[in-house]
Amino acid sequence: MQFDELRLGANVGCNGIGGEYRVDGGRLVAGPLMATRMFCEGPVWQQEEAVNALLSAAPEIQRSGSAMRLVSGGHALDLELVGG
């Protein structure tokens, strides 16, 4: 997952997902999100659907040091923040 000043991007192995985002009240508000539409099978498709659902649900941001966790609607995404 990548963040720049106004946009985010994500790829879990098949399609790319991206769009504008902002932080509001400790939540990541993303959208509208766009995605490529390549055919994907198996676990990567399920992970992609989970990431899309999570990002669309304004997940809560939990941060500790260089670790960031996005949590919403039964989904969670753990990220390690790196400079770039």
BAFI-34833 format. One record per atom (N, C-alpha, C): residue number from 1; residue in one letter; atom name; x, y negated, z negated. Coordinates in Angstrom, 3 decimals, decimal comma. Atoms other than C-alpha are relative to their C-alpha. Example, Ala and Ser with C-alpha at 12.3 -4.5 7.8 and 13.67 -1.06 7.14 Angstrom:
<rs>
R  pos  code  site      east     north        up
R    1     a     N     0,890     1,190     0,000
R    1     a    CA    12,300     4,500    -7,800
R    1     a     C     0,900    -1,200     0,000
R    2     s     N    -0,820     1,190     0,060
R    2     s    CA    13,670     1,060    -7,140
R    2     s     C    -0,770    -1,090    -0,730
</rs>
This chain:
<rs>
R  pos  code  site      east     north        up
R    1     m     N     0,842     1,160     0,000
R    1     m    CA     0,000     0,000     0,000
R    1     m     C     0,890    -1,225     0,000
R    2     q     N    -0,757     1,233    -0,091
R    2     q    CA     1,266    -3,453     0,878
R    2     q     C    -0,906    -1,198    -0,264
R    3     f     N     0,703     1,250     0,260
R    3     f    CA     0,202    -6,870    -0,352
R    3     f     C     0,860    -1,136     0,514
R    4     d     N    -0,683     1,256    -0,245
R    4     d    CA     1,153   -10,203     1,119
R    4     d     C    -0,849    -1,086    -0,650
R    5     e     N     0,678     1,090     0,698
R    5     e    CA    -0,173   -13,602     0,124
R    5     e     C    -1,522     0,079     0,062
R    6     l     N     1,454    -0,013    -0,173
R    6     l    CA    -3,709   -13,112     1,504
R    6     l     C    -0,575     1,333     0,452
R    7     r     N     0,493    -1,248    -0,593
R    7     r    CA    -3,931    -9,604     2,996
R    7     r     C     0,630     1,212    -0,677
R    8     l     N    -0,535    -1,268     0,474
R    8     l    CA    -3,502    -6,024     1,906
R    8     l     C    -0,084     1,010     1,128
R    9     g     N     0,012    -1,084    -0,967
R    9     g    CA    -2,778    -2,914     3,907
R    9     g     C     0,260     1,307    -0,724
R   10     a     N    -0,191    -1,320     0,613
R   10     a    CA    -2,945     0,772     3,044
R   10     a     C     0,002     1,066     1,076
R   11     n     N    -0,019    -1,152    -0,890
R   11     n    CA    -2,128     4,029     4,785
R   11     n     C     0,364     1,206    -0,845
R   12     v     N    -0,275    -1,209     0,777
R   12     v    CA    -2,353     7,473     3,202
R   12     v     C     0,386     1,168     0,895
R   13     g     N    -0,512    -1,047    -0,865
R   13     g    CA    -1,120     9,392     6,226
R   13     g     C    -0,688     0,146     1,334
R   14     c     N     0,683    -0,124    -1,288
R   14     c    CA    -3,597     8,986     9,080
R   14     c     C    -0,395    -1,380     0,518
R   15     n     N     0,482     1,306    -0,449
R   15     n    CA    -5,499     5,717     9,510
R   15     n     C     0,524    -1,121    -0,892
R   16     g     N    -0,355     1,183     0,756
R   16     g    CA    -4,538     2,228     8,438
R   16     g     C    -1,257    -0,731    -0,434
R   17     i     N     1,104     0,780     0,558
R   17     i    CA    -6,871     0,140     6,254
R   17     i     C     0,586    -1,357    -0,367
R   18     g     N    -0,519     1,305     0,360
R   18     g    CA    -6,485    -3,597     5,802
R   18     g     C    -1,067    -1,069    -0,014
R   19     g     N     0,901     1,137     0,034
R   19     g    CA    -8,117    -6,918     5,138
R   19     g     C     0,446    -1,013    -1,028
R   20     e     N    -0,292     1,044     0,970
R   20     e    CA    -8,149   -10,027     3,012
R   20     e     C    -0,325     0,494    -1,406
R   21     y     N     0,289    -0,337     1,391
R   21     y    CA    -8,098    -9,808    -0,773
R   21     y     C     0,218    -1,233    -0,871
R   22     r     N    -0,268     0,988     1,036
R   22     r    CA    -8,151   -11,948    -3,886
R   22     r     C    -0,141     0,704    -1,351
R   23     v     N     0,151    -0,513     1,363
R   23     v    CA    -7,878   -11,319    -7,622
R   23     v     C    -0,977    -0,917    -0,706
R   24     d     N     1,048     0,772     0,653
R   24     d    CA   -10,952   -12,420    -9,560
R   24     d     C    -0,392     0,704    -1,294
R   25     g     N     0,384    -0,572     1,287
R   25     g    CA   -11,455   -11,768   -13,264
R   25     g     C     0,609     1,359    -0,276
R   26     g     N    -0,660    -1,281     0,242
R   26     g    CA    -8,934    -8,915   -13,390
R   26     g     C    -0,396     1,096     0,963
R   27     r     N     0,410    -0,974    -1,008
R   27     r    CA   -10,431    -7,214   -10,338
R   27     r     C     0,582    -0,370     1,360
R   28     l     N    -0,465     0,181    -1,365
R   28     l    CA    -9,107    -6,760    -6,815
R   28     l     C    -1,223    -0,014     0,910
R   29     v     N     1,155     0,145    -0,880
R   29     v    CA   -11,774    -8,062    -4,452
R   29     v     C     0,531    -0,008     1,428
R   30     a     N    -0,530    -0,153    -1,362
R   30     a    CA   -10,988    -6,860    -0,915
R   30     a     C    -1,132     0,027     1,011
R   31     g     N     0,959    -0,126    -1,074
R   31     g    CA   -12,814    -7,294     2,322
R   31     g     C    -0,294    -1,314     0,689
R   32     p     N     0,377    -1,271    -0,606
R   32     p    CA   -14,070    -7,195     4,772
R   32     p     C     1,240     0,794     0,404
R   33     l     N    -1,104    -0,896    -0,352
R   33     l    CA   -11,808    -4,199     5,346
R   33     l     C    -0,224     0,575     1,391
R   34     m     N     0,046    -0,641    -1,311
R   34     m    CA   -10,992    -2,836     8,778
R   34     m     C     0,891     1,236    -0,056
R   35     a     N    -0,808    -1,219    -0,025
R   35     a    CA    -9,611     0,601     9,569
R   35     a     C     0,100     0,516     1,425
R   36     t     N    -0,096    -0,714    -1,264
R   36     t    CA    -8,286     2,472    12,543
R   36     t     C    -0,897     1,231    -0,103
R   37     r     N     0,961    -1,106     0,015
R   37     r    CA   -10,445     5,435    13,538
R   37     r     C     0,536     1,252     0,698
R   38     m     N    -0,540    -1,244    -0,540
R   38     m    CA    -8,181     8,354    14,381
R   38     m     C    -0,636     1,170    -0,735
R   39     f     N     0,548    -1,200     0,619
R   39     f    CA    -9,495    11,848    13,716
R   39     f     C     1,024     0,578    -0,966
R   40     c     N    -0,861    -0,560     1,039
R   40     c    CA    -8,032    13,259    10,488
R   40     c     C    -0,731     1,174    -0,643
R   41     e     N     0,594    -1,163     0,654
R   41     e    CA    -8,590    16,592     8,788
R   41     e     C     0,639     0,239    -1,358
R   42     g     N    -0,548    -0,489     1,255
R   42     g    CA    -8,100    18,084     5,362
R   42     g     C     0,171    -1,053    -1,072
R   43     p     N    -0,180     0,853     1,167
R   43     p    CA    -6,782    16,418     2,227
R   43     p     C     0,269    -1,469     0,336
R   44     v     N    -0,292     1,391    -0,335
R   44     v    CA    -5,508    13,280     3,988
R   44     v     C    -1,288    -0,774     0,278
R   45     w     N     1,284     0,653    -0,267
R   45     w    CA    -9,061    12,500     5,157
R   45     w     C    -0,723    -0,311    -1,304
R   46     q     N     0,654     0,205     1,295
R   46     q    CA   -10,427    12,933     1,635
R   46     q     C     0,693    -1,108    -0,794
R   47     q     N    -0,737     1,052     0,691
R   47     q    CA    -7,676    10,723     0,189
R   47     q     C    -0,301    -1,362     0,622
R   48     e     N     0,314     1,235    -0,710
R   48     e    CA    -8,365     8,092     2,830
R   48     e     C    -1,383    -0,527    -0,390
R   49     e     N     1,352     0,388     0,400
R   49     e    CA   -12,075     8,060     1,998
R   49     e     C    -0,022    -0,517    -1,439
R   50     a     N    -0,053     0,427     1,401
R   50     a    CA   -11,268     7,763    -1,725
R   50     a     C     0,646    -1,381    -0,122
R   51     v     N    -0,655     1,309     0,039
R   51     v    CA    -8,879     4,819    -1,154
R   51     v     C    -0,932    -1,073     0,541
R   52     n     N     0,943     0,958    -0,582
R   52     n    CA   -11,434     3,063     1,064
R   52     n     C    -1,132    -0,308    -0,993
R   53     a     N     1,069     0,203     0,989
R   53     a    CA   -14,181     3,585    -1,552
R   53     a     C     0,509    -0,820    -1,183
R   54     l     N    -0,577     0,726     1,122
R   54     l    CA   -11,894     2,332    -4,315
R   54     l     C     0,190    -1,481     0,340
R   55     l     N    -0,254     1,387    -0,381
R   55     l    CA   -10,845    -0,816    -2,457
R   55     l     C    -1,289    -0,768     0,245
R   56     s     N     1,283     0,649    -0,269
R   56     s    CA   -14,444    -1,571    -1,473
R   56     s     C    -0,801    -0,276    -1,270
R   57     a     N     0,767     0,091     1,248
R   57     a    CA   -15,616    -1,329    -5,108
R   57     a     C     0,546    -1,024    -0,992
R   58     a     N    -0,591     1,020     0,882
R   58     a    CA   -13,614    -4,294    -6,537
R   58     a     C     0,593     0,644    -1,256
R   59     p     N    -0,559    -0,714     1,146
R   59     p    CA   -11,409    -2,119    -8,765
R   59     p     C     0,646    -0,926    -1,020
R   60     e     N    -0,692     0,681     1,086
R   60     e    CA   -10,092    -3,270   -12,121
R   60     e     C     1,502     0,205     0,185
R   61     i     N    -1,452    -0,079    -0,096
R   61     i    CA    -6,368    -4,039   -12,082
R   61     i     C     0,564     0,191    -1,403
R   62     q     N    -0,705    -0,251     1,256
R   62     q    CA    -4,319    -2,528   -14,921
R   62     q     C     1,484    -0,013     0,340
R   63     r     N    -1,418     0,121    -0,335
R   63     r    CA    -0,648    -3,513   -14,929
R   63     r     C     0,853     0,132    -1,243
R   64     s     N    -0,971    -0,169     1,071
R   64     s    CA     2,268    -2,456   -17,113
R   64     s     C     1,386     0,059     0,636
R   65     g     N    -1,320     0,047    -0,613
R   65     g    CA     5,767    -3,497   -16,050
R   65     g     C    -0,124     0,055     1,509
R   66     s     N     0,056    -0,131    -1,452
R   66     s    CA     6,264    -2,347   -12,456
R   66     s     C    -1,087     0,975     0,461
R   67     a     N     1,090    -0,923    -0,347
R   67     a    CA     3,286     0,045   -12,584
R   67     a     C    -1,319    -0,766     0,071
R   68     m     N     1,325     0,590    -0,140
R   68     m    CA    -0,156    -0,993   -11,365
R   68     m     C    -0,992     1,116     0,293
R   69     r     N     1,057    -0,989    -0,197
R   69     r    CA    -3,337     1,062   -11,537
R   69     r     C    -1,263    -0,740     0,396
R   70     l     N     1,293     0,523    -0,423
R   70     l    CA    -6,559     0,276    -9,653
R   70     l     C    -1,041     1,035    -0,366
R   71     v     N     0,993    -0,941     0,510
R   71     v    CA    -9,656     1,849   -11,241
R   71     v     C    -1,407    -0,517     0,269
R   72     s     N     1,406     0,341    -0,199
R   72     s    CA   -13,327     1,850   -10,190
R   72     s     C    -0,763     1,220     0,492
R   73     g     N     0,919    -1,006    -0,524
R   73     g    CA   -16,230     4,222    -9,635
R   73     g     C     0,517     1,418     0,030
R   74     g     N    -0,492    -1,373     0,037
R   74     g    CA   -14,479     7,429   -10,654
R   74     g     C     1,269     0,228     0,802
R   75     h     N    -1,241    -0,107    -0,761
R   75     h    CA   -11,431     6,715    -8,462
R   75     h     C     1,072    -0,828    -0,701
R   76     a     N    -1,124     0,772     0,519
R   76     a    CA    -7,983     5,557    -9,550
R   76     a     C     1,164     0,150     0,966
R   77     l     N    -1,172    -0,001    -0,875
R   77     l    CA    -4,868     4,660    -7,592
R   77     l     C     1,164    -0,554    -0,804
R   78     d     N    -1,190     0,431     0,719
R   78     d    CA    -1,454     4,466    -9,280
R   78     d     C     1,049    -0,458     0,998
R   79     l     N    -0,990     0,585    -0,895
R   79     l    CA     1,124     2,216    -7,618
R   79     l     C     1,226    -0,408    -0,786
R   80     e     N    -1,241     0,500     0,558
R   80     e    CA     4,748     1,397    -8,339
R   80     e     C     0,356    -1,235     0,790
R   81     l     N    -0,255     1,266    -0,678
R   81     l    CA     5,436    -2,243    -7,547
R   81     l     C     1,485    -0,134     0,314
R   82     v     N    -1,378     0,216    -0,440
R   82     v    CA     8,594    -2,956    -5,555
R   82     v     C     0,072    -1,344     0,710
R   83     g     N    -0,195     1,276    -0,689
R   83     g    CA     9,989    -6,201    -4,206
R   83     g     C     0,104     0,215     1,495
R   84     g     N    -0,090    -0,176    -1,434
R   84     g    CA     9,959    -6,844    -0,531
R   84     g     C    -0,105    -1,234     0,685
</rs>
